[in-house]
Amino acid sequence: MSSNPANRESSRAESASLAARAATRHIVVVGGGVGGLIAARECVKVGMRVTVLEGSDAVGGAIRQAEIDGVVVDAGAESYATRGGRVRALLAELDLTDRIVAPAAGSAWLAGIPGVGAAPLPVGGILGIPSNPFQDDVRRIIGWSGVWRAYLDRVRPPLTIGHRHSLGKLVSSRMGVKVRDRLVAPVTTGVYSASPDDVDVDVAAPGLNAALTRVGSLSGAVQALRDESAARASQAAAAQAPGAAVEGLAGGMMVLIEALVADIEKLGGVVRTGVRVTEIARSGANWTLRAEGKTLAESLVESDAEADPTTEVLEFTADGVVLGTSETAARRLLENVAPALAKTTAADAPEIEIVTLLLQASALQGAPRGTGVLTVPGSHTAKALTHSTAKWEWLRAAAGDRHLVRVSFGAQGEPAATAALDDDAAARLALREASALLGVPLAGSDLVGAHRSRFVQSQPASIIGSGERREAARQAIQAVPGLAVVGAWLAGTGLAQVIPDAREEADRLRRSLLWD
């Protein structure tokens, strides 16, 4: 580092100039989901003026919170993937490391198996693909005919090795339809809300095609990847890195949202709810946003139970805009601002419903089917179930002798069965499905309370063609100066993808406004 006084003075002057420039820039963030809040924080922490506008009455997006008979629960996302360490790094920045919790050890189950009913999910596979079809837990699900068909993978000529993009087609051609339908489809439906035929192998299971080419069989490729993963995990353990594939937060994922909002406001940003942006226009380097909602003075009277603010037409001006909305809302708002976006293909996004049940049922003691249940597609109305109080210790302590169960409905191309039902009917359906999936009797008298949450699930990055579609949309957006778009519909689903993407987009916008 130079000790030249002139250089130090020049550096101080440049920093002061940059800070002064940042203070003159106003960023409006539309949408208070995780992506929008991350982008807002990145902009406000360099001194920019930031206003977040959320159309609903609460920020968080896919992260939601509900209270059932005094127990606070996650009504949306309940955990995050640990891969990459990006989410953990953010939690450390927000002093939330002590709130990180790992799920309880325990197996998940599979329900709806023809001729079997239910059984524990096999261990030792990747996306449900077994490394050894002769394992007892695999044989129990696919039967001897399925086992011998899967074994042909080891002896058949590898004529098409390494050239399959569709996970479902790869599995069925190598190991048969029983492996695809009974082992792989429940996983892809539960994780991606998609058929295995629509899942891109190279995205969902990186390295599998290459291992298949190298080893000569699909089951052998699975074993090779698991051996490599075990070696990496051993190295990570030696370095004292976290080992769980997912983690959560004691108190629920809303803890993260509250910390983000507090940090934004501490740095001078403004976060407003109940303000729905209806129009965005750009003239030169200036942006104008029109919205419907409460005035700022009215929105600050949230603690007054008698307050009944009147909706007004509001107008905001900005030097830069960040959109953190759903894909449908983003495309509508950018129709005139980014016309090239309209020429790109919009994704099909399924509407998912989660019904959370609080139960006083002794039959659930001991977690009869582990921490959760996946279903063979078409066998049950629900697509998956999580026994939340068996999975998360903090929830078990909060619920006491009661149990929390989350029942999920809806998938790609399959509307949620609860969509047309009222809340009471949806709760009754969820209770029946929970009883069937958990294999225990559950009566209406066992139900203490229920909560229903509905949201649109953005298309996962692992869907075939998703990468190309997202890249085309990204290029159309980035061609517009002063504009950034964040969120799962561009980044891919999950906090491990949304958070780093939002940071990168916010950084790109900051640089364009402060340096370009």
C-alpha positions in Angstrom: 0.0 0.0 0.0 1.4 3.4 -1.0 2.2 5.8 1.8 2.3 8.8 -0.6 0.1 11.5 1.1 -1.1 12.7 -2.4 -2.3 9.2 -3.2 -4.2 8.9 0.1 -5.7 12.3 -0.4 -6.8 11.4 -3.9 -8.4 8.1 -2.6 -10.3 10.0 0.1 -11.6 12.5 -2.4 -12.7 9.7 -4.7 -14.5 7.9 -1.9 -16.2 11.2 -0.8 -17.3 11.8 -4.4 -18.7 8.3 -4.7 -20.6 8.6 -1.4 -22.1 11.9 -2.5 -23.1 10.4 -5.8 -24.7 7.4 -4.1 -26.8 9.7 -1.8 -28.4 11.4 -4.9 -29.5 8.1 -6.4 -33.0 6.7 -5.5 -33.8 3.0 -6.0 -37.3 1.7 -5.9 -37.6 -2.0 -5.3 -41.0 -3.5 -6.3 -41.7 -6.6 -4.3 -40.7 -7.5 -0.8 -39.7 -11.1 -1.2 -36.2 -12.4 -0.4 -34.8 -11.3 -3.8 -36.2 -7.8 -3.5 -35.0 -7.4 0.1 -31.5 -8.6 -0.7 -31.2 -6.2 -3.6 -32.5 -3.3 -1.4 -30.0 -4.1 1.3 -27.1 -4.2 -1.3 -28.1 -0.7 -2.6 -28.8 1.0 0.7 -25.6 -0.2 2.3 -23.5 1.9 -0.2 -25.5 5.0 0.7 -28.2 4.9 -2.0 -31.7 6.0 -1.0 -34.0 2.9 -1.2 -37.7 2.4 -1.1 -39.3 -1.1 -1.1 -42.9 -1.3 -2.2 -44.7 -4.6 -1.4 -48.3 -5.0 -2.6 -49.5 -7.4 0.1 -49.7 -6.7 3.8 -46.5 -8.5 4.6 -43.0 -8.9 3.1 -41.3 -12.2 2.7 -42.8 -13.6 -0.6 -42.4 -17.4 -0.4 -41.3 -17.1 3.2 -44.4 -16.8 5.3 -45.4 -17.2 8.9 -48.7 -18.3 10.6 -49.9 -18.9 14.1 -52.0 -21.9 14.9 -53.4 -22.0 18.4 -50.4 -20.1 19.8 -47.8 -22.0 17.8 -45.8 -19.9 15.2 -45.1 -22.0 12.1 -43.5 -21.6 8.7 -46.4 -21.3 6.2 -44.1 -21.3 3.2 -40.4 -22.2 2.8 -39.2 -23.9 6.0 -35.5 -24.4 5.1 -32.7 -23.6 2.7 -30.1 -25.7 0.9 -26.6 -25.4 2.4 -24.8 -25.8 -0.9 -22.4 -23.0 -1.8 -22.5 -21.5 1.7 -24.2 -18.3 0.4 -27.2 -18.4 2.7 -25.0 -19.2 5.8 -22.8 -16.3 4.9 -25.8 -13.9 4.8 -27.0 -15.2 8.1 -23.6 -14.6 9.6 -23.7 -11.0 8.3 -27.1 -10.5 10.1 -25.9 -12.1 13.3 -28.2 -15.0 13.0 -25.7 -17.9 13.1 -26.9 -18.9 16.6 -30.4 -19.4 15.1 -29.3 -22.0 12.5 -30.7 -25.5 13.2 -30.3 -28.8 11.3 -33.3 -31.2 10.8 -33.6 -34.2 12.9 -32.0 -37.4 11.6 -34.6 -39.8 10.3 -35.8 -41.4 7.2 -38.6 -40.3 4.9 -41.2 -42.7 3.5 -42.8 -43.4 0.2 -46.6 -44.0 -0.1 -48.8 -45.2 -2.9 -46.6 -48.1 -4.0 -48.7 -50.6 -6.1 -49.1 -53.8 -4.2 -47.1 -52.6 -1.2 -48.7 -49.4 0.1 -45.9 -47.6 1.9 -42.2 -48.2 2.7 -39.1 -46.2 3.8 -37.4 -44.4 0.9 -34.2 -46.4 -0.1 -30.9 -45.1 1.0 -27.8 -44.7 -1.3 -29.4 -43.2 -4.4 -29.4 -39.9 -6.3 -32.8 -38.4 -7.1 -34.3 -41.8 -6.3 -32.0 -43.7 -8.8 -30.5 -46.6 -6.8 -26.9 -47.6 -6.9 -27.8 -51.2 -6.2 -31.2 -52.4 -7.4 -30.8 -55.6 -5.3 -30.9 -53.6 -2.0 -33.8 -54.9 0.2 -35.4 -51.4 0.5 -35.2 -51.0 -3.3 -36.6 -54.5 -4.1 -39.5 -53.9 -1.7 -40.7 -51.0 -3.8 -40.1 -52.2 -7.4 -40.4 -56.0 -6.9 -38.2 -58.7 -8.4 -39.4 -57.9 -11.9 -38.3 -54.3 -11.4 -35.0 -55.4 -9.9 -34.0 -57.7 -12.8 -35.1 -55.0 -15.3 -32.9 -52.5 -13.5 -30.0 -54.9 -13.4 -30.0 -54.9 -17.3 -28.5 -51.5 -17.0 -25.3 -53.2 -15.9 -25.1 -55.6 -18.8 -26.8 -53.9 -21.8 -24.7 -52.3 -24.5 -24.1 -48.6 -23.7 -25.2 -47.4 -27.1 -26.7 -44.0 -25.9 -24.6 -43.3 -22.9 -24.0 -39.6 -22.1 -26.6 -38.2 -24.6 -29.8 -38.0 -22.6 -31.1 -34.7 -21.3 -34.4 -36.0 -19.8 -33.9 -37.6 -16.5 -37.1 -39.7 -16.9 -36.1 -41.0 -20.3 -32.6 -41.8 -19.2 -33.9 -43.8 -16.2 -36.6 -45.6 -18.1 -34.2 -46.6 -20.9 -31.5 -47.8 -18.6 -33.3 -49.2 -15.6 -37.0 -49.5 -16.5 -40.3 -47.7 -15.9 -40.7 -49.1 -12.3 -37.5 -47.3 -11.2 -38.7 -44.1 -13.0 -42.3 -44.2 -11.7 -41.9 -45.6 -8.2 -38.5 -44.2 -7.1 -37.6 -41.2 -9.3 -41.0 -39.6 -10.0 -41.9 -39.2 -6.3 -38.7 -37.3 -5.7 -38.9 -35.0 -8.7 -42.6 -34.3 -8.0 -41.9 -33.6 -4.3 -38.8 -31.5 -4.9 -39.4 -29.8 -8.3 -43.2 -30.3 -8.7 -42.4 -31.8 -12.1 -42.4 -35.1 -14.0 -38.9 -36.7 -14.3 -39.4 -36.6 -18.1 -39.2 -32.7 -17.8 -36.1 -32.6 -15.5 -32.7 -31.9 -17.1 -30.1 -34.5 -15.9 -27.2 -32.1 -16.2 -28.8 -29.5 -14.0 -30.5 -31.7 -11.4 -27.6 -34.2 -11.1 -24.4 -32.5 -12.4 -21.8 -35.0 -13.4 -24.2 -38.0 -13.8 -24.0 -38.1 -17.6 -20.2 -37.9 -17.5 -20.0 -40.6 -14.9 -22.4 -42.7 -17.0 -20.0 -42.4 -19.9 -17.0 -43.2 -17.7 -18.5 -46.1 -15.8 -20.8 -47.7 -18.3 -24.0 -48.0 -16.3 -26.5 -45.7 -14.6 -26.4 -47.4 -11.3 -22.6 -47.5 -11.4 -22.6 -43.8 -12.2 -24.8 -43.1 -9.1 -22.4 -45.1 -6.9 -19.4 -43.2 -8.4 -20.9 -39.8 -7.7 -21.9 -40.9 -4.2 -18.3 -42.0 -3.5 -17.0 -38.6 -4.8 -19.6 -36.8 -2.6 -18.6 -38.9 0.4 -14.9 -37.9 -0.1 -15.8 -34.2 -0.3 -18.0 -34.5 2.8 -15.1 -36.1 4.7 -12.9 -33.2 3.7 -15.6 -30.7 4.7 -16.0 -32.4 8.1 -12.3 -32.2 8.6 -12.6 -28.4 8.0 -15.6 -28.3 10.4 -17.9 -27.2 7.6 -21.7 -27.7 8.1 -22.8 -31.1 7.0 -26.5 -31.0 6.6 -28.0 -30.7 3.0 -30.6 -28.3 4.4 -30.9 -26.1 7.5 -33.6 -24.0 9.1 -33.9 -21.2 11.6 -35.1 -21.6 15.2 -38.3 -19.6 15.3 -38.9 -20.0 11.6 -37.5 -18.6 8.3 -39.4 -15.3 8.9 -36.5 -14.6 11.3 -34.4 -13.9 8.2 -37.0 -11.6 6.7 -37.3 -9.6 9.9 -33.5 -9.2 10.1 -33.3 -8.0 6.5 -36.0 -5.4 7.0 -34.4 -4.2 10.3 -31.0 -3.9 8.6 -32.5 -2.0 5.6 -34.3 0.4 7.9 -31.3 0.9 10.1 -29.3 1.9 7.1 -31.9 4.5 6.1 -34.1 2.5 3.7 -37.9 2.5 3.7 -40.0 -0.7 3.5 -43.7 -0.2 2.8 -46.4 -2.8 2.6 -49.9 -2.5 1.1 -48.6 -0.5 -1.9 -49.2 -2.2 -5.3 -47.3 -0.9 -8.2 -49.6 -0.7 -11.3 -47.4 1.0 -13.9 -43.7 1.7 -14.6 -42.5 4.2 -17.2 -39.1 5.4 -18.2 -38.1 8.7 -19.7 -34.4 9.1 -20.4 -32.6 8.2 -17.2 -35.6 8.8 -15.0 -38.2 6.3 -13.9 -41.8 6.9 -12.7 -43.8 4.3 -10.9 -47.6 4.6 -10.2 -49.1 2.6 -7.4 -52.3 2.1 -5.4 -52.1 1.9 -1.6 -51.7 3.7 1.6 -49.9 7.0 2.0 -46.7 6.9 4.0 -48.4 8.6 7.0 -51.3 6.1 6.9 -49.0 3.1 6.6 -47.2 4.1 9.8 -50.4 3.8 11.9 -50.3 0.0 11.7 -50.6 -0.3 15.5 -53.9 1.6 15.5 -56.6 -1.1 15.3 -59.1 1.6 14.4 -57.2 2.9 11.4 -58.9 2.3 8.1 -56.7 4.0 5.5 -58.2 4.9 2.2 -56.4 3.6 -0.9 -54.9 6.3 -3.0 -53.0 6.6 -6.3 -49.4 7.2 -5.4 -46.4 8.2 -7.6 -42.7 7.5 -7.1 -39.7 8.7 -9.1 -36.4 6.8 -9.2 -33.0 6.6 -10.8 -33.1 2.8 -10.9 -35.8 0.1 -10.5 -35.5 -3.4 -9.1 -38.4 -5.8 -9.8 -38.7 -8.7 -7.3 -42.2 -9.8 -8.2 -43.5 -13.0 -9.8 -42.9 -13.6 -13.5 -46.4 -12.7 -14.4 -46.4 -9.4 -12.6 -42.9 -8.5 -13.9 -43.8 -9.2 -17.5 -47.0 -7.0 -17.1 -45.1 -4.1 -15.6 -42.3 -4.2 -18.1 -44.5 -4.6 -21.2 -43.7 -1.0 -22.4 -40.3 -0.6 -20.7 -38.6 -3.8 -22.0 -40.5 -4.8 -25.1 -37.9 -7.4 -26.0 -39.0 -9.4 -22.9 -42.4 -10.0 -24.5 -40.7 -11.9 -27.3 -39.3 -14.4 -24.8 -41.2 -17.5 -23.5 -42.9 -17.4 -20.2 -42.6 -20.4 -18.0 -45.5 -22.6 -16.7 -45.6 -22.1 -13.0 -47.8 -24.4 -10.9 -49.9 -23.1 -8.1 -49.0 -24.9 -4.9 -51.1 -25.1 -1.7 -49.7 -26.1 1.7 -52.2 -26.9 4.5 -50.6 -27.0 7.9 -52.4 -29.0 10.6 -52.0 -28.8 14.4 -53.0 -32.2 15.8 -53.6 -33.6 19.2 -53.1 -37.2 18.2 -51.3 -39.9 20.2 -51.0 -42.0 17.1 -48.3 -39.6 15.8 -46.0 -40.2 18.8 -42.8 -41.8 17.7 -43.1 -40.4 14.2 -44.6 -43.5 12.5 -43.3 -42.5 9.1 -40.2 -40.5 9.9 -39.9 -36.8 9.0 -42.1 -36.9 5.9 -43.7 -38.8 3.1 -43.5 -38.6 -0.7 -46.1 -40.1 -3.0 -46.0 -42.1 -6.2 -47.7 -39.7 -8.7 -51.4 -40.5 -9.1 -51.7 -42.6 -6.0 -52.8 -39.8 -3.6 -54.4 -36.4 -3.8 -51.5 -34.8 -1.9 -48.0 -34.7 -3.4 -46.1 -34.8 -0.2 -46.3 -34.5 3.6 -43.8 -33.2 6.2 -44.1 -34.2 9.9 -42.7 -30.9 11.0 -42.5 -31.6 14.7 -40.6 -34.7 14.0 -38.2 -32.8 11.6 -37.5 -29.7 13.7 -36.7 -29.8 17.4 -37.6 -26.1 17.9 -41.1 -26.8 16.6 -41.5 -29.9 18.7 -40.7 -27.8 21.8 -43.1 -25.1 20.8 -46.0 -27.5 20.1 -45.6 -29.5 23.3 -47.5 -32.8 23.1 -49.2 -31.8 19.9 -48.0 -32.4 16.3 -47.6 -30.2 13.2 -48.0 -31.7 9.8 -47.7 -29.9 6.5 -49.6 -31.4 3.5 -48.7 -30.2 0.0 -51.0 -30.1 -3.0 -50.4 -29.3 -6.7 -47.6 -29.9 -9.2 -46.6 -29.0 -12.8 -49.7 -29.5 -14.9 -51.8 -30.6 -11.9 -53.8 -27.9 -10.1 -54.0 -28.2 -6.3 -56.9 -30.3 -5.3 -57.7 -27.8 -2.6 -57.9 -24.8 -5.0 -61.7 -24.8 -5.3 -62.3 -25.6 -1.6 -63.0 -23.3 1.2 -60.6 -23.3 4.2 -62.6 -25.8 6.3 -63.0 -28.2 3.4 -59.3 -27.9 2.5 -58.4 -28.7 6.1 -60.6 -31.8 6.1 -59.1 -33.0 2.9 -55.6 -32.4 4.3 -56.5 -34.4 7.4 -57.7 -37.4 5.3 -54.6 -37.3 3.2 -52.4 -37.0 6.3 -54.1 -40.1 7.8 -53.6 -42.1 4.6 -49.9 -41.0 4.1 -49.0 -41.6 7.8 -50.8 -44.8 8.0 -52.6 -43.9 11.3 -56.3 -43.0 12.0 -56.8 -39.3 12.4 -60.3 -38.0 13.3 -61.8 -34.6 13.1 -61.6 -34.3 16.9 -57.8 -34.6 16.6 -57.6 -31.3 14.6 -56.7 -28.4 16.9 -56.3 -25.8 14.1 -55.2 -25.4 10.5 -53.6 -22.8 8.2 -53.7 -22.7 4.4 -51.1 -21.0 2.2 -51.2 -20.6 -1.5 -48.4 -19.5 -3.8 -47.1 -19.8 -7.3 -43.9 -21.9 -7.6 -41.5 -20.5 -10.1 -40.1 -23.0 -12.6 -37.0 -24.7 -11.2 -33.7 -24.3 -13.0 -33.6 -28.1 -13.4 -36.5 -28.1 -15.9 -35.4 -28.8 -19.5 -35.0 -25.6 -21.5 -35.3 -23.4 -18.3 -31.7 -22.2 -18.6 -32.1 -20.9 -22.1 -35.5 -19.4 -21.3 -34.1 -17.5 -18.3 -31.0 -16.3 -20.2 -33.2 -14.9 -23.0 -35.3 -13.0 -20.5 -32.2 -11.8 -18.6 -30.7 -10.3 -21.8 -33.9 -8.5 -22.6 -34.0 -7.0 -19.1 -30.3 -6.1 -18.9 -30.6 -4.2 -22.2 -32.6 -1.5 -20.4 -30.4 0.9 -18.4 -31.3 1.4 -14.7 -33.3 -1.8 -14.5 -32.7 -5.0 -12.6 -35.0 -8.0 -12.0 -34.5 -10.6 -9.2 -36.3 -13.6 -7.8 -36.8 -17.3 -8.4 -38.3 -17.0 -11.9 -34.9 -15.9 -13.1 -32.5 -17.3 -10.5 -34.1 -20.7 -10.0 -36.0 -21.8 -6.9 -34.5 -21.8 -3.4 -32.6 -19.3 -1.3 -29.3 -20.8 -2.3 -30.0 -19.5 -5.8 -32.1 -16.4 -5.2 -29.7 -14.8 -2.7 -26.5 -14.7 -4.8 -28.4 -13.8 -7.9 -30.0 -10.8 -6.2 -26.7 -9.7 -4.9 -25.1 -9.9 -8.4 -28.0 -8.0 -10.0 -28.0 -5.3 -7.4 -24.2 -4.9 -7.9 -24.7 -4.6 -11.6 -27.3 -1.9 -11.1 -25.2 0.0 -8.5 -22.2 0.0 -10.9 -24.2 1.3 -13.8 -25.6 4.2 -11.7 -22.5 5.1 -9.8 -19.6 4.5 -12.3 -21.0 4.2 -15.9 
